[in-house]
Amino acid sequence: MKFDQEELEKLHLFRRVAPESVWGLLSACPVVWLSPGELLLERGQSNQRMFLVLEGRLSVHLDGPDSAPIAYVERGSSVGEMSVIDDSPASAHVRAEQATRVVEVDEETFWRLVEASHAFSTNLLLLLAQRMRASNQQLLSGSRQRRQLEVEATVDALTGLHNRRWLEETLPRLVERHRDAGAPLSVILLDIDHFKRFNDDFGHAAGDRVLAAVGAAIRGRLRPTDLSARYGGEELVVILPATDLAGAAVAAERLREEVAGRRVLSEGRELPPVTVSLGVAALSGTEDAAHVLSRADVAMYQAKAGGRDRVVCWSGA
């Protein structure tokens, strides 16, 4: 089975190539029909051939021949040239998407084409540059998607703070680091007062607005080195590295005032004032993250019992 010079001129790699300079080489190359689904290249296997697509379409697969295609090789395009150039195995599975006719160019003929035609070599370089740019763009897009997924996996959507999963992974490391260095670290645990009433009296949308407002208040008051997370429900945690109990008490009071001074709107109406009760504890001795957080929790419940909208620092043994 052969192909003619008219088909040659439609191949991207042979645009502006004088037919007489390459036809003697290509006319001896076999032309192969592939059935729909037939595998042309297998990832990881040796390949010393370039294939020129005369008719039909090829699909490119990374994870396996039956995985979703990542690209298509259309009529007039080519595949396999990279394996010929760098003598490497095929980097993907390539199969016929439909009945497809290809010209099979072996390694010796490929390099003779490069020597015979400057225009062919130029087209080849342009093709490789285009594929490299496309690959780089794909990598960049994938990197951005991964970063976005990482953010979504560790950030609470309502408050904009980190989530509990992040807290449980990060706080133990911070505690261990500061404990080993003998450096101060404090934790603030705050709870939104009468949060259930907002949900019951004004609807869950109002509760969401309250959580968002408190999250914004925390983000607006933190230093660059401070960290925060939604612990669960209406409880939020602030981690203050390099901060002793006295400094953390000042920071907690500022947070309390910031929340109390915010107007919160839901569905066009202003909600009752939002307040928070805050418990503060500083890292002590050889305790772990769970212990210091537990002490902040006790102090927070003391703030609740003492009338809410206030800061209580741990004073127990």
Beta strands, then each sheet from edge to edge (+ up, - down):
strand 1: 31-34
strand 2: 39-41
strand 3: 49-55
strand 4: 58-61
strand 5: 71-73
strand 6: 78-79
strand 7: 93-96
strand 8: 100-106
strand 9: 185-192
strand 10: 227-232
strand 11: 235-241
strand 12: 265-266
strand 13: 269-270
strand 14: 276-282
strand 15: 311-313
sheet 1: 1+ 8- 3+ 6-
sheet 2: 2+ 7- 4+ 5-
sheet 3: 10+ 11- 9+ 14- 15-
sheet 4: 12+ 13-
end
